[in-house]
Amino acid sequence: MGTLDLRRLVLAGLAVLLQAAIRAKVMNLTVFMEYLFSRLVLEGAINSLMLGTTALLLDGIVGLVAALMRVSGNPILTAFASTYIYLFRGTPMLIQLIFWFNTFPIMFPQLHVAIPFTSWVLLDAPMTSVITPHVAALIGLSLAEGAYMAEIIRGGFLAVDSGQRGAKRAIGMPHGLLMRKVVIPQAARIIVPAASSRYILLLEVHLAGLGHQLPGAAAHLHRHLCRQLPGGGAAGCRRLLVPGDDGLCHGAADHPREILSPPLGAPCP
């Protein structure tokens, strides 16, 4: 069986499932199309991409710094980077997000930034007005993903032949120049594919619980129309086009009433 035949078989199976869903009246195509192109759905997709891309850039910087500290040979820098990577890789993402959004503003209720030994105040504001849901998500994702990115970058560094480093050191090349001119350019071809996979995982898994993407639309649908499957199907189709747009009830940050009343799975009125 060729590849084309296998694709036709898969499409035929999907068509049979769709026909069965319509016949059993568990899939309403009108509602499906309505929420597939709704404003809330499109805004959620854009928010997911913007937040995920910004977090990727920041965690790339954090990961590069941590990786350079790991391979620096300095025991203090190595220990600091190893501790950071261990803590942020071993702590669940949800716990980190709750800490930045809820616990951190309680620990430090006021943000006061001033120039030392002067009366000039640069910033004085409640921490709750600074750590918004978007900022908390950006901080949490950047630091958590930075720990994973650090190991990816370090693995790329170690994959470069040690003989090249020895040869450059033999001619007196400084360590910083060695990293910039020899190690990093060669390690990039190993780092980029793994970093792309982390970006997809960032959108698919971590952004699902932040309330900045599609699930609010599905929660809104359940609250007002009580038709979960078409809304979930629309969110699923958007996920195929924009990774990370998934779930039915992750929009609590933006739509708490829709999430809590009625709960998903409750009987329709």
C-alpha positions in Angstrom: 0.0 0.0 0.0 1.5 3.3 -1.1 1.5 6.6 0.8 -1.4 8.0 -1.4 -3.5 5.0 -0.7 -2.9 5.3 3.1 -3.9 9.0 3.0 -7.1 8.1 1.2 -7.9 5.5 3.7 -7.3 7.9 6.6 -9.5 10.6 4.9 -12.2 8.0 4.3 -12.2 7.0 8.0 -12.5 10.6 9.1 -15.4 11.1 6.7 -17.2 8.1 8.2 -16.6 9.4 11.7 -17.9 12.9 10.8 -21.0 11.4 9.1 -21.7 9.3 12.2 -21.3 12.4 14.5 -23.7 14.4 12.3 -26.2 11.6 12.1 -26.2 11.1 15.9 -26.7 14.9 16.3 -23.6 15.3 18.5 -22.0 17.6 15.9 -23.7 20.8 14.8 -21.8 22.1 11.7 -23.5 25.5 12.0 -22.2 26.0 15.5 -18.9 24.5 14.5 -18.3 27.0 11.7 -19.6 29.9 13.8 -17.0 29.3 16.5 -14.2 28.3 14.1 -14.1 31.8 12.8 -15.4 33.7 15.8 -13.6 36.9 17.0 -12.8 35.3 20.3 -11.2 32.3 18.6 -9.0 34.5 16.3 -8.0 36.8 19.2 -7.0 33.7 21.2 -4.9 32.4 18.4 -3.0 35.7 18.0 -2.5 36.0 21.8 -1.0 32.4 21.9 1.4 33.2 19.1 2.5 36.5 20.5 3.0 35.2 24.1 4.7 32.0 22.9 7.1 33.8 20.5 8.0 36.4 23.1 8.6 33.7 25.7 10.8 31.8 23.2 13.0 34.8 22.6 13.4 35.5 26.3 14.0 31.8 27.3 16.6 31.6 24.5 18.6 34.5 26.1 18.2 32.9 29.6 19.1 29.5 28.3 22.2 30.8 26.5 23.5 32.6 29.6 22.8 29.5 31.8 24.5 27.2 29.3 27.6 29.5 29.1 27.7 29.4 32.9 27.6 25.6 32.9 30.5 25.2 30.5 32.5 28.1 31.9 34.6 26.0 34.2 34.0 28.4 37.1 32.7 26.3 40.0 30.5 29.1 41.4 28.8 29.9 38.0 28.5 26.2 37.2 26.8 25.5 40.6 24.5 28.5 40.2 23.4 27.4 36.7 23.0 23.8 37.7 20.8 24.8 40.7 18.6 27.0 38.5 18.2 24.3 35.9 17.4 21.6 38.5 14.8 23.8 40.3 13.0 25.1 37.2 13.0 21.8 35.3 11.8 19.9 38.3 9.0 22.2 39.4 5.6 21.8 37.6 4.7 24.7 35.3 1.4 25.4 37.0 3.1 25.8 40.3 5.5 28.3 38.8 2.7 30.3 37.2 0.8 30.4 40.4 3.9 31.6 42.3 4.5 34.5 39.9 0.9 35.6 39.6 -0.4 35.0 43.1 2.4 34.4 45.7 5.0 36.9 44.5 2.7 40.0 44.7 1.8 38.9 48.3 5.4 38.5 49.3 6.3 41.9 47.7 3.2 44.0 47.7 4.9 47.2 46.6 7.4 47.8 43.8 9.6 50.7 44.8 12.5 51.6 42.5 14.7 54.6 43.4 18.2 55.9 42.7 20.4 55.1 45.7 21.4 57.9 48.0 18.9 60.3 46.3 15.3 61.2 46.6 14.5 60.3 43.0 11.9 57.6 42.7 11.7 55.9 39.3 8.8 53.6 40.0 6.4 53.2 42.9 3.4 51.0 42.3 1.4 48.1 43.7 2.9 44.8 42.6 -0.5 43.6 41.5 -0.7 46.3 38.9 2.8 45.3 37.6 2.4 41.5 37.6 -0.6 41.2 35.3 -1.7 37.7 34.1 0.3 38.3 30.8 3.4 39.4 32.6 3.2 36.5 35.1 2.8 34.1 32.2 5.7 35.6 30.4 8.0 35.5 33.4 7.0 31.9 34.3 7.4 30.6 30.8 10.6 32.3 30.1 12.3 31.1 33.3 10.9 27.6 33.1 11.6 27.1 29.4 15.0 28.8 29.8 16.1 25.9 32.0 15.2 23.4 29.2 16.8 25.6 26.6 20.0 25.8 28.6 20.4 22.0 28.4 19.7 22.0 24.7 22.3 24.7 24.1 24.8 23.0 26.4 24.3 19.8 24.5 25.0 21.6 21.2 28.2 23.0 22.7 29.4 19.6 23.8 28.6 18.1 20.4 31.3 20.3 18.8 34.6 18.3 18.4 36.9 19.0 21.3 39.8 18.8 19.0 38.8 22.0 17.4 38.8 23.8 20.7 42.2 22.4 21.6 43.6 23.5 18.3 42.3 27.1 18.7 43.5 27.3 22.3 46.9 26.1 21.1 47.2 29.2 18.9 46.2 31.5 21.8 42.6 32.1 21.0 40.7 33.5 24.0 37.8 31.5 25.4 35.2 34.1 24.5 36.4 34.4 20.9 36.6 30.6 20.7 32.9 30.4 21.7 31.8 33.1 19.3 33.8 32.0 16.3 34.0 28.3 16.6 31.6 26.6 19.0 28.4 28.6 18.7 28.2 28.6 14.9 28.7 24.8 14.7 26.4 24.1 17.7 23.6 26.2 16.1 22.7 23.4 13.6 22.1 21.1 16.5 20.3 23.6 18.7 17.8 25.0 16.2 15.8 21.8 15.6 15.5 21.0 19.3 14.6 24.6 20.0 11.9 24.4 17.4 10.4 21.4 19.1 10.4 23.2 22.4 8.6 26.1 20.8 5.8 23.8 19.6 5.6 22.2 23.0 5.5 25.6 24.6 2.4 26.5 22.5 0.7 23.1 22.8 1.1 22.3 26.5 2.1 25.3 28.6 -0.1 28.0 27.0 -3.1 25.7 27.4 -3.6 26.8 31.0 -3.1 30.5 30.7 -6.5 31.6 29.5 -5.0 33.7 26.6 -6.2 31.5 23.7 -9.1 29.6 22.3 -10.4 27.7 25.3 -12.3 30.7 26.5 -14.4 30.5 23.3 -15.3 26.9 24.1 -16.1 27.8 27.7 -18.3 30.6 26.4 -20.0 28.2 24.1 -20.7 25.7 26.9 -22.0 28.5 29.2 -24.5 30.0 26.7 -25.2 27.3 24.2 -24.3 24.1 26.1 -22.9 22.5 23.0 -19.4 21.3 23.9 -18.5 19.1 20.9 -18.9 21.7 18.1 -16.9 24.3 20.2 -14.3 21.7 21.1 -14.1 20.7 17.4 -13.6 24.3 16.4 -10.8 24.7 18.9 -9.2 21.4 17.7 -9.2 22.6 14.1 -7.5 25.8 15.2 -5.0 23.8 17.1 -4.0 22.0 13.9 -3.4 25.4 12.2 -1.9 27.2 15.3 -0.3 24.8 17.9 -1.4 25.5 21.4 -5.1 26.4 20.6 -6.6 23.5 22.5 -8.8 22.6 25.4 -12.3 23.3 26.5 -12.0 25.0 29.9 -8.7 26.7 30.2 -10.1 30.3 29.8 -10.6 30.8 33.5 -8.3 33.8 33.7 -10.4 35.7 31.2 -13.8 34.1 31.6 -14.2 32.9 35.2 -18.0 33.0 35.2 -18.2 30.9 32.1 -15.9 28.3 33.5 -17.4 28.0 37.0 -21.1 28.2 36.1 -22.1 25.8 34.9 -19.2 23.4 35.2 -18.2 21.5 32.2 -20.0 18.2 32.0 -23.0 19.5 33.9 -26.4 18.8 32.4 -27.7 21.3 29.9 -30.6 23.4 31.2 
